[in-house]
Amino acid sequence: MEKVIIFDTTLRDGEQAPGAALTSEQKVEIALQLERLGVDVIEAGFPVASPDDFKGVEEVAKHIKRSIVCGLARCIEKDITAVFDALKKAVHPRIHVFLATSKIHLQYKFKKAEDEILEIAKKFVKFSRDLCDDIEFSPEDATRTERDFLFKVIENAIAQGATTINIPDTVGYSYPQEIYSLITDIKNNVPNINKAIISIHCHEDLGMSVANSLSAVLAGARQVHCTINGIGERAGNAALEAVIMAIKTRKDVFSGLETNINTKEIYTTSRLVSKLTGFVVPPNKAIVGDNAFRHESGIHQDAILKKRITYEIIDPKDVGLNKSELVLGKHSGRHALKQRLEELGIYLTEEKMEHVFKKFKELADKKKEIFDDDLLMLAEEEIRQIHKVFELISVRVITGTDTTPKAYVKIRYKNKVYQATSTGDGPVDACYKAIDKITKIPTKLISYKLDALTRGKDAQGVARIELNIRSKQIVGRGTSTDILEASVKAYLDALNKVVLSNK
């Protein structure tokens, strides 16, 4: 069997999606899950971009033991040095350097001739190789680059020590047949291509990133760049879960090929990334969407009961889902809760289990039925529990169509209880103004979003807000069956993050 290397760039290209900013701690949490998933290469970030990005890469490098940890750099000495410094504690480090090669980029971005670009690529690939044995080189916008020049750039990059050549469809411009032709031409026209692994990096601008990636594999690429849930800049990147399950499911097409991915970790990984980025997975998303393994049509249901493969080409268990449903409610005990969590891939210590069970009982008193997403949220909140500087005790609002909303908020801060009252343009605004009176932290609300975590009128609300606090963009999240409480928790979550980051 021949291996297809899975290069996950959720923490770099995925995080570049507007609104997806992650803390260093969250990056480590996702990286550890990616390692459990079996990802070969984890691109942890762009170290030179900011001190926080540098710290994120550095922290991931410290914690990951089996996967290769990679950092991105432009063909600039300070970028490459920043990656090298951030990866000093990595067991398996990789420096990924990129340089635009298309005429569009050369004319409008660099204003340089092809010969100059060629010399820059040679110089900085060599500089990188002098620091690290594992070097990946990407000719940015490769699919819009003239092929003869592309072949020349690739040949010289390999000659200077690049061990992986990544072909980016940077703006999602290409289509499957064109990608197949491009990879084939690279294999046939770059004399030393056998000394490097060919990689592919596709974007979703025309909706073909997964198809293009798979086409590259069929042509001979043996590394695929992808992200969990397909998140990324603009329309996103090739979705890891779709690429993996296509290779696994269509063995007749991808004969003799395999990956290291433990597919039973796919669903858990998908939901973790969704919770931490705040990006809800669309219900119709392939493999990981809520409707991916649901059947409403009576004809479909009858056929499924007779033989699953009539309408399901993937066994839900293969991606970490259990088709049978254990209904949990207020009369359920610890054993039933523990069993269902373990079926979902969540294993808790006795102490954490006790905390989750208490929260579960509180939630069950408010809801008729507890769904899997409710349980995952409870468990993940416990796993990711951080110290709360400001903790909500109670919130009460008087409002109505003919009444100015008035909020009464109680908060615990340093073992003391503080309370404040305020009016506002709406109930949420009134609560936030009351909190501001207590915390004295100047804030500016940039965005506010509220989603239902599960179906049903008693579903938990998930509030996601983005604040500007002391020139920093801070994201806060909160959940509750009471949307007002969820909104207040999200606000306090953001305030806690900024206070803790300044300690």
C-alpha positions as CSV (number, residue, x, y, z in Angstrom):
1,M,0.0,0.0,0.0
2,E,1.2,3.5,-0.8
3,K,0.6,6.3,1.8
4,V,-1.1,9.6,1.1
5,I,0.3,12.1,3.7
6,I,-2.4,14.3,5.3
7,F,-1.2,17.8,6.0
8,D,-3.7,19.6,8.2
9,T,-3.7,23.4,8.0
10,T,-6.7,24.1,10.3
11,L,-4.5,26.1,12.7
12,R,-3.0,28.2,10.0
13,D,-5.1,28.6,6.8
14,G,-8.3,27.6,8.7
15,E,-7.7,30.2,11.4
16,Q,-7.3,32.8,8.7
17,A,-11.0,32.6,8.1
18,P,-12.5,35.9,9.4
19,G,-13.8,35.3,13.0
20,A,-11.9,32.1,13.6
21,A,-9.1,33.4,15.8
22,L,-7.9,30.8,18.3
23,T,-5.9,31.3,21.5
24,S,-2.7,29.4,22.1
25,E,-4.5,27.0,24.5
26,Q,-7.2,26.3,21.9
27,K,-4.6,25.6,19.2
28,V,-2.9,23.1,21.5
29,E,-6.2,21.4,22.2
30,I,-7.0,21.1,18.5
31,A,-3.5,19.9,17.7
32,L,-3.7,17.1,20.3
33,Q,-6.9,16.0,18.8
34,L,-5.4,16.2,15.3
35,E,-2.6,13.9,16.5
36,R,-5.2,11.5,17.9
37,L,-6.9,11.6,14.5
38,G,-3.7,10.5,12.9
39,V,-2.8,13.6,10.9
40,D,0.8,13.4,9.6
41,V,1.6,17.1,9.4
42,I,0.1,19.9,11.5
43,E,0.7,23.4,10.2
44,A,0.5,25.3,13.5
45,G,0.6,28.9,12.2
46,F,2.5,31.8,10.7
47,P,4.9,32.7,13.5
48,V,6.1,36.1,12.1
49,A,2.5,37.3,11.8
50,S,2.1,38.3,15.5
51,P,3.5,37.4,18.9
52,D,0.4,35.4,19.6
53,D,0.8,33.4,16.4
54,F,4.4,32.7,17.4
55,K,3.4,31.6,20.8
56,G,0.7,29.3,19.3
57,V,3.2,27.5,17.1
58,E,5.7,27.3,19.9
59,E,3.1,25.7,22.3
60,V,1.9,23.2,19.7
61,A,5.6,22.3,19.0
62,K,6.0,21.6,22.7
63,H,3.0,19.3,23.0
64,I,3.0,17.2,19.8
65,K,5.2,14.1,19.8
66,R,4.2,12.0,16.8
67,S,3.0,14.4,14.0
68,I,5.3,16.7,12.1
69,V,4.8,20.3,13.3
70,C,5.1,22.9,10.6
71,G,5.3,26.7,10.4
72,L,4.7,28.9,7.4
73,A,7.1,31.6,6.1
74,R,7.5,33.9,3.2
75,C,10.8,33.9,1.4
76,I,12.1,36.5,3.8
77,E,14.9,35.8,6.3
78,K,13.0,37.1,9.4
79,D,10.0,34.9,8.5
80,I,12.1,31.7,8.2
81,T,14.0,32.5,11.4
82,A,10.7,33.0,13.3
83,V,9.5,29.6,12.2
84,F,12.9,28.0,13.2
85,D,12.7,29.7,16.6
86,A,9.1,28.7,17.2
87,L,9.8,25.1,16.3
88,K,12.9,24.6,18.5
89,K,11.1,22.2,20.8
90,A,9.3,20.2,18.1
91,V,10.2,16.5,17.8
92,H,9.6,16.6,14.1
93,P,9.9,20.2,12.7
94,R,9.2,21.4,9.2
95,I,9.7,24.8,7.6
96,H,7.1,25.7,4.9
97,V,8.2,28.5,2.6
98,F,6.2,30.1,-0.1
99,L,6.7,32.5,-3.0
100,A,4.2,33.7,-5.6
101,T,5.1,32.6,-9.2
102,S,2.1,33.6,-11.4
103,K,2.4,36.6,-13.7
104,I,-0.6,38.2,-12.0
105,H,1.3,38.2,-8.6
106,L,4.6,39.1,-10.1
107,Q,3.1,42.1,-11.9
108,Y,0.8,43.5,-9.2
109,K,2.2,42.2,-5.9
110,F,6.0,41.9,-6.3
111,K,6.7,44.0,-9.5
112,K,9.6,41.6,-10.2
113,A,10.8,39.6,-13.2
114,E,10.8,35.8,-13.3
115,D,14.6,35.6,-13.0
116,E,14.4,37.6,-9.8
117,I,11.7,35.3,-8.4
118,L,13.8,32.3,-9.3
119,E,16.8,33.6,-7.4
120,I,14.7,34.5,-4.4
121,A,13.3,31.0,-4.3
122,K,16.7,29.4,-4.6
123,K,18.3,31.6,-1.9
124,F,15.6,31.1,0.8
125,V,15.0,27.4,0.2
126,K,18.7,26.9,0.8
127,F,18.6,29.2,3.8
128,S,15.7,27.2,5.2
129,R,17.4,23.8,4.5
130,D,20.5,25.0,6.4
131,L,18.3,25.4,9.5
132,C,16.0,22.3,9.1
133,D,16.1,19.0,7.2
134,D,12.4,19.0,6.4
135,I,11.5,21.8,3.9
136,E,8.3,22.3,2.0
137,F,8.2,24.8,-0.8
138,S,5.0,26.3,-2.3
139,P,4.9,28.3,-5.6
140,E,1.9,30.4,-4.6
141,D,-0.8,30.6,-7.3
142,A,0.8,27.7,-9.1
143,T,-2.4,26.9,-11.1
144,R,-2.2,30.3,-12.7
145,T,1.6,30.1,-13.3
146,E,3.0,29.5,-16.8
147,R,4.0,25.9,-16.7
148,D,7.6,26.2,-18.1
149,F,8.4,28.7,-15.4
150,L,6.7,26.6,-12.7
151,F,8.8,23.6,-13.7
152,K,12.0,25.7,-13.5
153,V,11.1,27.0,-10.0
154,I,10.3,23.6,-8.7
155,E,13.5,22.1,-10.1
156,N,15.6,24.7,-8.5
157,A,13.7,24.5,-5.1
158,I,14.4,20.7,-5.0
159,A,18.1,21.3,-6.0
160,Q,18.4,23.7,-3.0
161,G,16.9,21.1,-0.5
162,A,13.1,21.2,-0.7
163,T,11.8,17.8,0.3
164,T,8.1,18.5,-0.4
165,I,6.8,20.5,-3.3
166,N,3.3,21.8,-2.7
167,I,1.1,23.0,-5.6
168,P,-1.4,25.6,-4.4
169,D,-4.6,26.4,-6.2
170,T,-4.5,29.6,-4.2
171,V,-7.7,31.2,-5.4
172,G,-9.7,28.0,-6.1
173,Y,-9.4,28.7,-9.9
174,S,-8.8,25.3,-11.2
175,Y,-10.9,22.2,-12.0
176,P,-10.2,18.4,-11.7
177,Q,-9.0,17.7,-15.2
178,E,-6.7,20.7,-15.2
179,I,-5.2,19.7,-11.8
180,Y,-4.6,16.1,-13.1
181,S,-2.9,17.5,-16.2
182,L,-0.7,19.9,-14.1
183,I,0.5,17.2,-11.6
184,T,1.2,14.9,-14.6
185,D,3.2,17.6,-16.4
186,I,5.2,18.3,-13.2
187,K,6.1,14.7,-13.0
188,N,7.1,14.5,-16.6
189,N,9.0,17.9,-16.9
190,V,10.8,18.4,-13.6
191,P,14.0,16.2,-13.9
192,N,14.6,15.8,-10.1
193,I,10.9,15.5,-9.0
194,N,11.6,12.0,-7.8
195,K,13.6,13.6,-4.9
196,A,10.6,15.3,-3.4
197,I,7.0,14.5,-2.5
198,I,4.3,16.3,-4.6
199,S,1.6,18.0,-2.5
200,I,-1.6,19.7,-3.4
201,H,-3.4,22.7,-1.6
202,C,-6.8,23.6,-2.9
203,H,-9.3,26.3,-2.1
204,E,-13.1,26.2,-2.4
205,D,-13.9,29.3,-4.4
206,L,-15.6,27.4,-7.2
207,G,-16.7,24.5,-4.9
208,M,-14.1,22.0,-6.3
209,S,-11.4,21.9,-3.6
210,V,-12.1,18.2,-2.6
211,A,-12.5,17.1,-6.2
212,N,-9.3,18.9,-7.2
213,S,-7.4,17.4,-4.3
214,L,-8.5,13.9,-5.1
215,S,-7.7,14.4,-8.8
216,A,-4.2,15.4,-7.8
217,V,-3.9,12.2,-5.8
218,L,-4.9,10.1,-8.8
219,A,-2.2,11.9,-10.8
220,G,0.5,11.1,-8.3
221,A,0.4,13.7,-5.5
222,R,1.2,12.0,-2.2
223,Q,0.4,14.8,0.2
224,V,-2.9,16.6,0.6
225,H,-3.4,20.0,2.4
226,C,-6.8,20.2,4.1
227,T,-8.7,21.6,7.1
228,I,-11.3,20.2,9.5
229,N,-14.8,21.1,8.2
230,G,-13.2,22.8,5.2
231,I,-12.7,26.1,7.1
232,G,-10.2,28.6,5.6
233,E,-9.9,31.9,3.9
234,R,-12.8,33.1,1.7
235,A,-14.9,30.0,0.8
236,G,-12.4,27.7,2.7
237,N,-10.1,24.8,1.9
238,A,-10.5,21.1,1.0
239,A,-12.4,19.4,3.9
240,L,-10.2,16.7,5.5
241,E,-13.2,14.5,6.3
242,A,-14.4,14.4,2.7
243,V,-10.9,13.7,1.3
244,I,-10.3,10.9,3.7
245,M,-13.7,9.2,3.4
246,A,-13.5,9.4,-0.4
247,I,-10.2,7.6,-0.4
248,K,-11.5,5.1,2.1
249,T,-14.9,4.5,0.5
250,R,-13.8,4.4,-3.2
251,K,-11.1,1.7,-2.9
252,D,-11.9,0.8,-6.5
253,V,-10.7,4.2,-7.6
254,F,-7.9,4.8,-5.0
255,S,-6.5,1.3,-5.3
256,G,-3.4,0.7,-3.3
257,L,-3.6,4.0,-1.4
258,E,-4.1,4.5,2.3
259,T,-3.8,7.2,5.0
260,N,-2.9,7.1,8.7
261,I,-6.2,8.7,9.7
262,N,-8.3,7.0,12.4
263,T,-11.6,7.9,10.9
264,K,-13.5,7.1,14.1
265,E,-12.1,10.4,15.4
266,I,-13.5,12.5,12.6
267,Y,-16.8,13.5,14.2
268,T,-15.2,14.4,17.5
269,T,-12.5,16.5,15.8
270,S,-15.1,18.2,13.6
271,R,-17.2,19.3,16.6
272,L,-14.2,20.4,18.6
273,V,-13.1,22.7,15.8
274,S,-16.7,24.0,15.4
275,K,-17.0,24.8,19.1
276,L,-13.7,26.6,19.4
277,T,-14.0,28.6,16.2
278,G,-17.7,29.3,16.6
279,F,-18.3,28.2,13.1
280,V,-21.5,26.0,13.0
281,V,-21.2,22.9,10.8
282,P,-24.0,23.2,8.2
283,P,-26.5,20.3,8.6
284,N,-26.1,19.2,5.0
285,K,-22.2,19.1,5.2
286,A,-20.8,15.9,3.8
287,I,-19.6,13.3,6.5
288,V,-20.0,15.6,9.6
289,G,-23.3,17.5,9.0
290,D,-26.2,16.7,11.3
291,N,-28.2,15.4,8.3
292,A,-25.4,13.3,6.8
293,F,-26.8,10.1,8.2
294,R,-30.5,11.0,8.7
295,H,-33.3,9.6,6.5
296,E,-36.7,11.2,6.4
297,S,-38.3,9.7,3.3
298,G,-40.4,6.6,4.1
299,I,-39.0,4.8,1.0
300,H,-35.4,5.5,2.2
301,Q,-36.2,4.4,5.8
302,D,-37.7,1.1,4.6
303,A,-34.7,0.3,2.4
304,I,-32.2,1.3,5.1
305,L,-33.9,-1.1,7.5
306,K,-33.6,-3.9,5.0
307,K,-30.0,-3.2,3.9
308,R,-28.0,-0.1,5.1
309,I,-26.0,0.2,1.9
310,T,-29.1,1.0,-0.2
311,Y,-28.9,4.6,0.8
312,E,-25.7,4.8,3.0
313,I,-22.3,4.5,1.3
314,I,-20.5,5.1,4.7
315,D,-21.2,3.4,8.0
316,P,-21.8,6.2,10.5
317,K,-19.6,4.2,13.0
318,D,-16.6,4.7,10.7
319,V,-16.6,8.4,11.4
320,G,-17.3,8.2,15.1
321,L,-21.1,8.2,15.1
322,N,-23.3,5.6,16.6
323,K,-26.5,5.1,14.7
324,S,-28.5,3.8,17.6
325,E,-29.6,6.7,19.9
326,L,-29.7,6.6,23.7
327,V,-32.3,9.1,24.8
328,L,-31.3,11.0,27.9
329,G,-33.5,13.0,30.2
330,K,-34.0,14.1,33.7
331,H,-34.5,10.5,35.0
332,S,-31.2,9.2,33.5
333,G,-28.4,8.2,35.9
334,R,-24.7,8.5,35.9
335,H,-24.1,5.2,34.2
336,A,-26.3,6.1,31.2
337,L,-24.6,9.5,30.8
338,K,-21.1,7.9,31.1
339,Q,-22.0,5.3,28.5
340,R,-23.3,7.8,26.0
341,L,-20.3,10.1,26.4
342,E,-17.9,7.3,25.8
343,E,-19.8,6.3,22.7
344,L,-19.2,9.9,21.6
345,G,-15.4,9.5,22.3
346,I,-15.4,11.5,25.6
347,Y,-13.7,9.9,28.6
348,L,-13.8,11.8,31.8
349,T,-12.2,11.4,35.2
350,E,-14.6,10.6,38.1
351,E,-14.3,14.2,39.3
352,K,-15.0,15.7,35.9
353,M,-17.8,13.2,35.4
354,E,-19.4,14.4,38.7
355,H,-19.3,18.0,37.5
356,V,-20.8,17.1,34.1
357,F,-23.5,15.0,35.7
358,K,-24.5,17.9,37.9
359,K,-24.7,20.2,34.9
360,F,-26.5,17.5,33.0
361,K,-29.2,17.2,35.7
362,E,-29.7,21.0,35.7
363,L,-30.1,21.1,31.9
364,A,-32.4,18.0,32.0
365,D,-34.8,19.9,34.3
366,K,-35.1,22.6,31.6
367,K,-35.3,20.3,28.6
368,K,-37.5,17.3,27.7
369,E,-34.7,15.6,25.8
370,I,-30.9,15.9,25.8
371,F,-29.2,15.5,22.5
372,D,-25.7,14.5,21.7
373,D,-24.6,18.1,20.9
374,D,-25.8,19.1,24.4
375,L,-23.6,16.4,26.0
376,L,-20.6,17.3,23.9
377,M,-21.0,21.0,24.9
378,L,-21.2,20.1,28.6
379,A,-18.2,17.8,28.4
380,E,-16.1,20.1,26.3
381,E,-16.9,23.1,28.7
382,E,-15.7,20.9,31.6
383,I,-12.5,19.7,29.7
384,R,-11.7,23.3,28.7
385,Q,-12.6,24.8,32.1
386,I,-10.5,27.9,32.8
387,H,-10.4,30.1,35.9
388,K,-13.3,32.6,35.9
389,V,-12.3,36.0,37.1
390,F,-15.9,37.2,36.7
391,E,-18.6,34.6,37.3
392,L,-22.3,35.1,36.8
393,I,-24.6,34.6,39.8
394,S,-27.9,35.8,38.4
395,V,-29.4,38.0,35.8
396,R,-33.0,39.5,35.7
397,V,-34.5,41.8,33.1
398,I,-37.8,43.7,33.1
399,T,-38.8,44.4,29.6
400,G,-41.8,44.7,27.2
401,T,-43.1,46.4,24.1
402,D,-43.9,49.6,26.1
403,T,-41.1,49.4,28.7
404,T,-37.5,50.4,28.5
405,P,-35.5,47.2,29.3
406,K,-33.9,47.3,32.8
407,A,-31.4,44.6,33.8
408,Y,-30.3,43.5,37.3
409,V,-27.0,41.6,37.2
410,K,-25.0,39.9,40.1
411,I,-21.4,38.8,39.5
412,R,-18.8,37.2,41.7
413,Y,-15.4,38.8,41.6
414,K,-12.5,37.9,43.9
415,N,-14.9,36.1,46.3
416,K,-17.2,39.1,46.6
417,V,-20.6,39.6,45.1
418,Y,-21.2,42.8,43.1
419,Q,-24.5,43.9,41.6
420,A,-25.5,46.6,39.2
421,T,-28.6,47.9,37.4
422,S,-28.9,49.5,34.0
423,T,-31.3,50.2,31.2
424,G,-30.5,49.7,27.5
425,D,-31.8,49.6,23.9
426,G,-32.7,46.0,24.5
427,P,-32.5,43.4,27.2
428,V,-29.0,42.2,26.1
429,D,-27.7,45.7,25.8
430,A,-29.1,46.5,29.3
431,C,-27.2,43.5,30.8
432,Y,-24.0,44.4,29.1
433,K,-24.2,48.0,30.4
434,A,-24.8,46.7,33.9
435,I,-21.8,44.4,33.7
436,D,-19.7,47.3,32.5
437,K,-20.6,49.2,35.7
438,I,-19.1,46.4,37.7
439,T,-16.0,45.5,35.7
440,K,-15.1,49.1,34.6
441,I,-13.6,47.5,31.4
442,P,-14.2,49.7,28.3
443,T,-15.6,47.5,25.5
444,K,-17.0,47.9,22.0
445,L,-19.4,45.3,20.6
446,I,-18.4,44.3,17.1
447,S,-20.7,41.3,16.4
448,Y,-23.4,39.3,18.2
449,K,-24.7,35.9,17.0
450,L,-27.1,33.5,18.6
451,D,-27.7,29.9,17.3
452,A,-29.7,26.9,18.6
453,L,-27.3,24.1,19.6
454,T,-30.0,21.4,18.9
455,R,-33.5,21.1,17.6
456,G,-36.6,21.8,19.6
457,K,-38.1,24.9,21.3
458,D,-36.2,24.0,24.5
459,A,-32.8,23.9,22.7
460,Q,-29.8,25.5,24.3
461,G,-28.8,28.8,22.8
462,V,-25.2,29.3,21.8
463,A,-24.2,33.0,21.9
464,R,-21.1,34.2,20.2
465,I,-19.9,37.8,20.5
466,E,-16.8,39.6,19.3
467,L,-15.6,42.6,21.4
468,N,-12.9,45.2,20.9
469,I,-11.2,45.4,24.3
470,R,-8.0,47.5,24.6
471,S,-7.4,47.3,20.9
472,K,-7.8,43.5,20.9
473,Q,-10.4,41.5,19.1
474,I,-11.8,39.1,21.7
475,V,-14.4,36.3,21.0
476,G,-16.7,35.2,23.8
477,R,-19.1,32.2,23.9
478,G,-21.8,31.1,26.2
479,T,-24.6,28.5,26.3
480,S,-27.9,28.1,28.1
481,T,-31.5,27.3,27.5
482,D,-32.1,30.9,28.4
483,I,-30.8,33.0,25.5
484,L,-30.3,36.0,27.8
485,E,-28.1,34.0,30.2
486,A,-26.2,32.6,27.2
487,S,-25.6,36.2,26.0
488,V,-24.3,37.3,29.4
489,K,-22.1,34.3,29.7
490,A,-20.6,35.0,26.3
491,Y,-19.8,38.6,27.4
492,L,-18.2,37.5,30.6
493,D,-16.2,34.8,28.7
494,A,-14.7,37.5,26.6
495,L,-13.9,39.7,29.6
496,N,-12.3,36.7,31.4
497,K,-10.1,36.0,28.4
498,V,-8.7,39.6,28.2
499,V,-8.1,39.8,32.0
500,L,-6.4,36.4,32.1
501,S,-4.2,37.3,29.1
502,N,-2.9,40.4,30.9
503,K,-1.9,38.6,34.0
